[in-house]
Amino acid sequence: MRRSAYAAAAALLCAVLAAPGGAAAAPPAVASSGGPTGWATASPGTTGGAGAAPDSVHVVRTRAELRDALANHGDPTAPKVIRVRGHLNGNETDDGRLLDAQDYAPGWDLRRYMDCFGPDGTAWSDDRYAWCKRMRTLRVTGSNAQKQQIQLTVPSNTTILGTGRDAALLGVYLTVNTGRNIVIRNLRFEAPTDHFPSWDPGDGASGAWNARFDALSIVTGRNIWIDHCAFSDGRYPTSRAAVGFHGKRVEHHDGLLDMEDGTDFVTVSSSRFSDHEKTLLIGSGDGKGDRDRGHLRITFHHNLFSDTAQRSPRVRFGQVHTYNNYFRGSTDDPDYPMRGQALGGSAYFLGAGLESKIVSEYDVFTHTGPGASPDITVATFHGNQFSATGTTYNGRRVDVNRIARAKFEAEAARARAEAGSSGTEPPEWALRTFTTDTGWTPADTYRYRPQRSAGAVIRTVLREAGPALTSGRSR
């Protein structure tokens, strides 16, 4: 949040601390250098590269050095610690050159690509202009070339630790693919800029842009701890991108952090997510329950979500626990406005998707600007199990369960009505009843101690979330 919104947040903090009981509730200690709290402690826990041999402790300053450190002298799954110093750029070659779109696909032209959909962007035609077939080919080959350059995969038993406050991965597509026992701490992630986004005329009511690369993507990962990191669009906000069809800015970013395909036992703590559209996705599709049911057990605590227009997070299937996170946004932010359904927008923070089981405890929301309302706190996408306790919105307690219930019942009623008008059976989810019984209780699963004062949560998150560690020592 920017400008006046920051002042509003500060005023709210003062007001909350001055409220009855606010000043009396001292914040508990938040683990910063010990081990994780939450789902990452389960079966058998998360230690990363603990116990690494001396020759498996690496210091890296470039993308090439990070790539080689992940390979760890030909033994990639042996315990290893990788200390990142300074800025590493995913588009940097081994000889130090920075690649751009013309390096990946000489002759690529985004405007010519758009021309091939016609002026209203409704349908692609290879024959619309002489260059259309070439643009179609260049978009695919360029995207694949960029992926090959910027993607780095983290193997099992790895700790990646930023040394100091300026350690950053810029435009790196960091992935976990079946890796286990991984710790990532004290790093700043600037989301990759996809030079070759695709336009889909059938995505939504009027079409949408789709980008390919996340800052961090976890596929079938297990026992992962992400702590004291920062994720954002950085130098390349969507507001600065070219205007495409129907006045929509071209979207060059995908997610900041996505987790899917049976990923399990993850904790995300004391991190910052800011200035992004599709922030954090858990479970990639309603049709992937065979992979995701019984998995996607993830904890979020003491994180800051600031101007994150959607998905903070958006959950399918998983047992997700969010506690003591601070969410803030504004309806009139110039880059990432947070306008919810009540204002005719699509922004929201918590997203309850199909068969999700979200438990939210003592999360804090600040939402400013014309028309701001608690509607922004939660959205439902076929999710009927949701439980929120102790939620504070702009300094007052708010019943988020009531909001979630109303939204689920409204979307279920629409689905039943559409089925009735077409003479088809309604989807199974639309026949369910909303409940705050999620079928699981975090306190029965792992030990944690939530702060119950909104002021203490804000103070702790603003003080501790994001890269802050200065020592090179870490597990």
C-alpha positions as CSV (number, residue, x, y, z in Angstrom):
1,M,0.0,0.0,0.0
2,R,1.2,3.5,-0.8
3,R,1.1,7.1,0.4
4,S,-2.1,7.8,2.4
5,A,-2.7,4.1,2.9
6,Y,0.5,3.8,4.9
7,A,-0.6,6.6,7.1
8,A,-4.0,5.0,7.6
9,A,-2.3,1.7,8.6
10,A,-0.2,3.6,11.2
11,A,-3.2,5.3,12.5
12,L,-5.0,2.0,12.8
13,L,-2.1,0.5,14.7
14,C,-2.2,3.3,17.2
15,A,-6.0,3.0,17.6
16,V,-5.8,-0.7,18.1
17,L,-3.1,-0.4,20.7
18,A,-5.1,2.2,22.5
19,A,-8.2,0.1,22.5
20,P,-9.2,-1.8,25.7
21,G,-6.9,-4.8,26.1
22,G,-4.7,-3.8,23.2
23,A,-1.7,-2.6,25.1
24,A,-2.0,-5.3,27.7
25,A,-1.4,-8.2,25.2
26,A,2.4,-8.5,24.8
27,P,3.4,-10.3,21.6
28,P,4.9,-13.8,22.1
29,A,8.4,-14.5,20.7
30,V,8.3,-15.4,17.1
31,A,10.8,-18.0,16.0
32,S,13.4,-16.5,13.7
33,S,16.4,-18.7,13.7
34,G,15.3,-22.0,15.3
35,G,13.0,-24.3,13.4
36,P,9.6,-23.8,11.7
37,T,6.2,-23.8,13.3
38,G,3.2,-25.4,11.6
39,W,2.8,-28.1,9.0
40,A,6.6,-28.1,8.1
41,T,7.2,-29.7,11.5
42,A,5.2,-32.8,10.5
43,S,6.4,-36.2,9.2
44,P,9.4,-36.1,9.8
45,G,10.1,-32.3,10.0
46,T,12.1,-29.9,7.9
47,T,15.8,-29.3,8.4
48,G,17.1,-28.5,4.9
49,G,20.8,-28.8,4.5
50,A,21.6,-29.4,8.2
51,G,24.6,-31.5,8.6
52,A,26.1,-30.5,5.2
53,A,29.8,-31.5,4.7
54,P,32.2,-28.6,4.4
55,D,32.5,-28.9,0.6
56,S,28.6,-28.8,0.4
57,V,28.5,-25.3,1.8
58,H,28.4,-22.9,-1.2
59,V,28.6,-19.1,-1.5
60,V,27.0,-17.9,-4.8
61,R,26.9,-14.5,-6.5
62,T,25.6,-15.4,-10.0
63,R,23.0,-17.5,-11.6
64,A,25.7,-19.8,-12.9
65,E,27.1,-20.3,-9.5
66,L,23.7,-21.0,-8.0
67,R,23.0,-23.6,-10.8
68,D,26.3,-25.3,-10.0
69,A,25.7,-25.2,-6.2
70,L,22.3,-26.9,-6.6
71,A,24.1,-29.7,-8.5
72,N,26.4,-30.0,-5.5
73,H,29.4,-31.6,-7.2
74,G,27.2,-34.3,-8.9
75,D,25.5,-35.2,-5.6
76,P,22.4,-32.9,-5.7
77,T,20.3,-34.6,-2.9
78,A,23.1,-34.7,-0.4
79,P,22.6,-32.1,2.4
80,K,23.9,-28.7,1.3
81,V,23.7,-25.0,2.3
82,I,23.8,-22.3,-0.4
83,R,24.5,-18.8,0.7
84,V,23.3,-16.1,-1.7
85,R,25.2,-12.8,-1.8
86,G,23.9,-9.8,-3.7
87,H,21.6,-9.9,-6.7
88,L,21.4,-12.9,-9.0
89,N,19.6,-12.4,-12.3
90,G,17.9,-15.3,-14.0
91,N,18.5,-13.8,-17.5
92,E,22.2,-13.6,-17.0
93,T,24.4,-15.9,-19.1
94,D,27.5,-17.6,-17.8
95,D,29.6,-14.9,-19.5
96,G,27.7,-12.1,-17.8
97,R,25.3,-11.0,-20.6
98,L,21.7,-10.1,-19.8
99,L,19.3,-11.7,-22.3
100,D,16.0,-10.1,-23.4
101,A,13.1,-11.0,-25.7
102,Q,15.1,-10.5,-28.9
103,D,17.9,-12.8,-27.6
104,Y,15.4,-15.6,-26.9
105,A,13.3,-15.0,-30.2
106,P,14.8,-12.6,-32.7
107,G,12.0,-10.9,-34.5
108,W,9.4,-11.3,-31.8
109,D,6.9,-8.4,-31.8
110,L,4.1,-8.3,-29.2
111,R,2.0,-5.8,-31.1
112,R,2.2,-7.9,-34.3
113,Y,1.2,-11.0,-32.2
114,M,-1.9,-9.1,-30.9
115,D,-2.7,-7.9,-34.5
116,C,-3.3,-11.6,-35.4
117,F,-6.3,-11.7,-33.1
118,G,-8.1,-8.9,-34.9
119,P,-8.9,-5.5,-33.4
120,D,-11.2,-6.9,-30.7
121,G,-9.0,-9.8,-29.7
122,T,-11.7,-12.5,-30.3
123,A,-10.0,-15.0,-32.6
124,W,-6.5,-15.8,-33.8
125,S,-5.9,-16.3,-37.6
126,D,-2.7,-17.4,-39.2
127,D,-3.8,-15.8,-42.4
128,R,-4.8,-12.4,-40.9
129,Y,-1.4,-10.9,-41.7
130,A,1.7,-12.3,-43.4
131,W,3.6,-12.4,-40.1
132,C,1.0,-14.3,-38.0
133,K,2.4,-17.8,-38.4
134,R,5.9,-16.5,-37.6
135,M,4.7,-14.7,-34.5
136,R,2.9,-17.9,-33.3
137,T,6.1,-19.9,-33.7
138,L,8.3,-17.2,-32.1
139,R,6.1,-17.0,-29.0
140,V,6.4,-20.7,-28.3
141,T,10.1,-21.0,-29.1
142,G,11.0,-17.8,-27.3
143,S,9.0,-18.9,-24.2
144,N,10.8,-22.3,-24.2
145,A,14.2,-20.6,-24.5
146,Q,13.5,-18.3,-21.7
147,K,12.3,-21.1,-19.5
148,Q,15.4,-23.1,-20.1
149,Q,17.5,-20.1,-19.1
150,I,15.7,-18.8,-16.0
151,Q,14.4,-22.1,-14.4
152,L,16.5,-23.5,-11.6
153,T,15.3,-26.6,-9.7
154,V,16.0,-27.1,-6.0
155,P,16.7,-30.7,-5.0
156,S,16.0,-32.4,-1.7
157,N,18.0,-31.6,1.5
158,T,18.8,-28.0,0.6
159,T,19.0,-24.8,2.5
160,I,19.1,-21.6,0.4
161,L,20.0,-18.6,2.6
162,G,20.3,-15.0,1.7
163,T,23.3,-13.4,3.4
164,G,22.5,-9.9,4.5
165,R,19.5,-7.8,3.6
166,D,20.2,-7.4,-0.2
167,A,20.3,-11.0,-1.3
168,A,17.8,-11.3,-4.2
169,L,16.8,-13.6,-7.1
170,L,15.8,-11.3,-9.9
171,G,13.8,-12.9,-12.7
172,V,14.7,-16.5,-11.6
173,Y,12.0,-19.2,-12.0
174,L,12.9,-21.2,-8.9
175,T,11.2,-24.6,-8.8
176,V,10.8,-27.6,-6.6
177,N,9.9,-30.8,-8.4
178,T,9.4,-33.7,-6.0
179,G,12.1,-32.3,-3.8
180,R,11.9,-32.9,0.0
181,N,13.3,-31.2,3.1
182,I,14.0,-27.8,1.8
183,V,14.5,-24.5,3.6
184,I,14.5,-21.1,1.8
185,R,15.2,-18.1,4.0
186,N,16.1,-14.4,3.9
187,L,15.7,-13.9,0.1
188,R,14.0,-11.3,-2.0
189,F,12.2,-12.6,-5.1
190,E,11.4,-10.3,-8.0
191,A,8.9,-12.2,-10.1
192,P,10.1,-13.2,-13.6
193,T,8.9,-11.1,-16.5
194,D,7.5,-13.4,-19.2
195,H,8.6,-11.9,-22.5
196,F,6.1,-14.1,-24.4
197,P,2.7,-14.0,-22.6
198,S,-0.3,-15.5,-24.4
199,W,-3.7,-14.0,-25.0
200,D,-6.7,-16.3,-24.5
201,P,-9.9,-14.8,-25.9
202,G,-12.0,-17.5,-24.0
203,D,-10.6,-16.9,-20.6
204,G,-13.3,-15.0,-18.7
205,A,-16.0,-12.8,-20.1
206,S,-13.7,-10.8,-22.4
207,G,-10.4,-12.7,-22.5
208,A,-7.2,-12.6,-20.4
209,W,-3.5,-12.5,-20.6
210,N,-1.6,-15.5,-19.2
211,A,2.1,-15.6,-18.2
212,R,4.1,-18.7,-17.6
213,F,6.7,-18.3,-14.8
214,D,6.3,-18.1,-11.0
215,A,8.9,-16.6,-8.7
216,L,8.7,-19.9,-6.8
217,S,6.8,-23.0,-7.9
218,I,6.5,-26.2,-5.8
219,V,5.2,-29.3,-7.5
220,T,4.9,-32.5,-5.4
221,G,7.3,-31.0,-2.8
222,R,7.3,-32.2,0.8
223,N,8.5,-30.7,4.1
224,I,9.4,-27.1,3.0
225,W,10.0,-24.0,5.1
226,I,9.9,-20.6,3.5
227,D,10.9,-17.9,6.0
228,H,11.8,-14.2,6.1
229,C,11.5,-13.8,2.3
230,A,10.0,-11.1,0.2
231,F,8.1,-11.6,-3.1
232,S,6.9,-8.9,-5.5
233,D,6.8,-7.7,-9.1
234,G,9.6,-5.3,-8.1
235,R,10.8,-3.1,-10.9
236,Y,8.2,-4.3,-13.3
237,P,4.6,-3.7,-12.0
238,T,1.8,-4.5,-14.3
239,S,0.7,-0.9,-14.4
240,R,3.8,-0.1,-16.5
241,A,3.0,-2.8,-19.1
242,A,1.6,-2.1,-22.6
243,V,-2.2,-1.8,-22.9
244,G,-3.7,-4.7,-24.8
245,F,-7.2,-5.7,-25.7
246,H,-10.2,-4.0,-24.0
247,G,-7.9,-1.7,-22.2
248,K,-6.3,-4.5,-20.2
249,R,-2.6,-4.2,-19.4
250,V,-0.6,-7.1,-20.8
251,E,0.2,-9.4,-17.9
252,H,3.9,-10.5,-17.9
253,H,3.7,-12.2,-14.4
254,D,2.2,-15.4,-13.2
255,G,2.3,-16.3,-9.5
256,L,4.6,-15.3,-6.7
257,L,4.4,-18.7,-5.0
258,D,2.3,-21.6,-6.3
259,M,2.0,-25.1,-4.7
260,E,0.3,-28.0,-6.4
261,D,0.2,-31.7,-7.3
262,G,0.3,-33.2,-3.8
263,T,2.7,-30.8,-2.2
264,D,2.6,-31.3,1.5
265,F,3.9,-30.1,4.9
266,V,4.8,-26.6,4.1
267,T,5.2,-23.5,6.4
268,V,5.5,-20.0,5.1
269,S,6.4,-17.6,7.8
270,S,7.5,-14.0,8.4
271,S,7.5,-13.2,4.7
272,R,6.2,-10.3,2.6
273,F,4.1,-10.6,-0.5
274,S,3.4,-7.3,-2.2
275,D,2.4,-5.6,-5.5
276,H,1.2,-8.5,-7.5
277,E,-2.0,-9.8,-9.1
278,K,-2.2,-13.6,-8.9
279,T,-0.3,-14.0,-5.7
280,L,-0.4,-17.5,-4.2
281,L,-2.2,-20.5,-5.6
282,I,-2.6,-23.8,-3.7
283,G,-3.9,-26.6,-5.9
284,S,-4.0,-25.9,-9.6
285,G,-7.3,-27.3,-10.8
286,D,-10.7,-28.5,-9.6
287,G,-10.2,-31.6,-11.6
288,K,-7.0,-32.6,-9.8
289,G,-8.5,-34.0,-6.6
290,D,-6.9,-37.4,-7.2
291,R,-3.5,-35.8,-6.7
292,D,-4.3,-33.2,-4.1
293,R,-6.9,-34.7,-1.7
294,G,-5.2,-35.5,1.6
295,H,-2.2,-33.3,0.8
296,L,-1.6,-29.5,0.5
297,R,-1.2,-29.1,4.3
298,I,0.3,-25.7,4.6
299,T,0.7,-23.1,7.4
300,F,1.0,-19.3,6.9
301,H,1.8,-17.2,9.9
302,H,3.2,-13.7,10.5
303,N,3.3,-12.8,6.8
304,L,2.5,-9.4,5.2
305,F,0.2,-9.4,2.2
306,S,0.3,-5.8,0.8
307,D,-1.5,-4.8,-2.4
308,T,-1.9,-8.4,-3.5
309,A,-4.9,-8.2,-5.7
310,Q,-5.9,-11.9,-5.6
311,R,-5.0,-15.2,-4.1
312,S,-3.5,-14.5,-0.6
313,P,-3.8,-17.5,-0.9
314,R,-6.5,-19.2,-3.1
315,V,-6.9,-22.8,-1.9
316,R,-8.2,-26.0,-3.4
317,F,-8.5,-29.3,-1.4
318,G,-5.8,-28.4,1.2
319,Q,-5.9,-28.2,5.0
320,V,-4.5,-24.6,5.2
321,H,-3.9,-22.7,8.4
322,T,-3.5,-19.0,8.4
323,Y,-2.8,-17.2,11.6
324,N,-1.5,-13.8,12.7
325,N,-1.0,-12.6,9.1
326,Y,-1.5,-8.9,8.2
327,F,-3.4,-8.1,5.0
328,R,-3.6,-4.6,3.7
329,G,-4.8,-2.9,0.5
330,S,-6.7,0.0,-0.9
331,T,-9.5,0.4,-3.4
332,D,-7.7,3.3,-5.1
333,D,-4.1,2.0,-5.2
334,P,-2.8,3.1,-8.6
335,D,-1.1,-0.2,-9.4
336,Y,-2.9,-3.0,-7.6
337,P,-6.4,-1.7,-6.5
338,M,-8.2,-4.0,-4.1
339,R,-11.9,-3.8,-5.3
340,G,-14.0,-6.7,-4.2
341,Q,-17.3,-8.1,-5.4
342,A,-19.2,-5.4,-3.6
343,L,-17.5,-2.8,-5.9
344,G,-17.9,-4.9,-9.0
345,G,-14.2,-6.1,-8.9
346,S,-12.5,-9.4,-8.5
347,A,-10.0,-8.7,-5.7
348,Y,-10.0,-10.6,-2.5
349,F,-7.5,-12.0,0.1
350,L,-8.5,-15.5,1.3
351,G,-9.9,-17.7,-1.5
352,A,-11.9,-20.8,-0.5
353,G,-11.8,-23.2,-3.4
354,L,-13.3,-26.6,-4.0
355,E,-12.9,-28.9,-1.0
356,S,-10.6,-26.5,0.7
357,K,-10.4,-26.6,4.5
358,I,-9.1,-23.2,5.6
359,V,-8.7,-22.3,9.3
360,S,-8.0,-18.6,9.8
361,E,-7.1,-17.4,13.3
362,Y,-6.5,-13.8,14.5
363,D,-5.6,-12.5,11.0
364,V,-5.7,-8.7,10.6
365,F,-7.0,-6.7,7.7
366,T,-6.6,-3.1,6.8
367,H,-8.5,-1.9,3.8
368,T,-8.9,1.8,2.8
369,G,-10.2,3.9,0.0
370,P,-13.7,4.7,-1.4
371,G,-16.1,1.8,-0.9
372,A,-13.7,-0.3,1.2
373,S,-15.6,-3.0,3.1
374,P,-15.0,-6.4,4.8
375,D,-16.2,-8.0,1.6
376,I,-12.5,-8.0,0.5
377,T,-11.5,-10.5,3.3
378,V,-12.7,-13.7,1.6
379,A,-14.1,-15.1,-1.6
380,T,-15.5,-18.5,-2.3
381,F,-14.9,-20.7,-5.4
382,H,-17.1,-23.7,-4.6
383,G,-15.5,-24.0,-1.1
384,N,-18.1,-24.7,1.6
385,Q,-15.7,-25.4,4.6
386,F,-14.2,-22.4,6.2
387,S,-13.5,-21.2,9.7
388,A,-12.3,-17.8,10.9
389,T,-11.7,-16.8,14.5
390,G,-10.7,-13.5,15.9
391,T,-10.5,-11.6,12.6
392,T,-10.0,-7.8,12.8
393,Y,-10.9,-5.5,9.9
394,N,-9.9,-1.8,10.2
395,G,-9.6,-2.1,14.0
396,R,-12.9,-3.9,14.6
397,R,-13.8,-7.6,14.9
398,V,-15.7,-8.9,11.9
399,D,-17.5,-12.1,11.3
400,V,-15.7,-13.5,8.2
401,N,-17.6,-16.8,8.5
402,R,-20.8,-14.9,7.7
403,I,-19.2,-13.3,4.7
404,A,-18.0,-16.7,3.4
405,R,-21.3,-18.3,4.1
406,A,-23.2,-15.7,2.1
407,K,-20.9,-15.9,-0.8
408,F,-20.9,-19.7,-1.0
409,E,-24.7,-19.8,-0.8
410,A,-25.1,-17.2,-3.5
411,E,-22.8,-19.0,-5.9
412,A,-24.4,-22.4,-5.1
413,A,-27.8,-20.9,-5.8
414,R,-26.7,-19.5,-9.1
415,A,-25.2,-22.9,-10.1
416,R,-28.5,-24.7,-9.2
417,A,-30.6,-22.1,-11.1
418,E,-28.4,-22.4,-14.2
419,A,-28.7,-26.2,-14.1
420,G,-32.4,-25.9,-13.7
421,S,-32.8,-23.6,-16.7
422,S,-30.7,-25.9,-18.9
423,G,-32.3,-29.1,-17.7
424,T,-29.1,-30.5,-16.4
425,E,-28.0,-31.8,-12.9
426,P,-26.3,-29.1,-10.7
427,P,-22.6,-29.7,-9.8
428,E,-22.1,-31.7,-6.7
429,W,-20.5,-28.9,-4.8
430,A,-23.6,-26.7,-5.3
431,L,-25.7,-29.2,-3.3
432,R,-23.4,-28.9,-0.2
433,T,-24.1,-26.9,2.9
434,F,-21.7,-24.2,4.2
435,T,-20.1,-25.2,7.5
436,T,-17.4,-23.8,9.8
437,D,-16.5,-27.5,10.6
438,T,-13.3,-28.0,8.5
439,G,-12.7,-31.5,9.9
440,W,-9.4,-30.7,11.4
441,T,-8.0,-28.5,14.2
442,P,-4.4,-27.1,14.0
443,A,-3.9,-27.3,17.7
444,D,-4.4,-31.1,17.5
445,T,-1.8,-31.3,14.8
446,Y,1.2,-29.1,15.9
447,R,2.1,-26.6,18.6
448,Y,1.8,-22.9,18.1
449,R,0.7,-19.8,20.1
450,P,-1.2,-17.1,18.2
451,Q,-1.2,-13.5,19.2
452,R,-4.7,-12.4,20.0
453,S,-4.1,-8.6,19.9
454,A,-4.5,-7.1,16.4
455,G,-2.0,-4.4,17.4
456,A,0.6,-7.0,18.4
457,V,0.1,-8.8,15.1
458,I,0.6,-5.6,13.1
459,R,3.6,-4.6,15.1
460,T,5.2,-8.0,14.9
461,V,4.6,-8.4,11.2
462,L,5.8,-5.0,10.2
463,R,8.9,-5.4,12.3
464,E,9.9,-9.0,11.4
465,A,8.4,-10.0,8.1
466,G,10.8,-10.1,5.1
467,P,14.5,-10.5,4.8
468,A,16.2,-9.5,8.0
469,L,18.7,-12.1,8.9
470,T,22.3,-10.9,8.9
471,S,24.2,-14.0,9.9
472,G,25.4,-16.6,7.5
473,R,24.7,-19.3,10.0
474,S,21.6,-21.3,9.3
475,R,20.5,-24.9,9.1
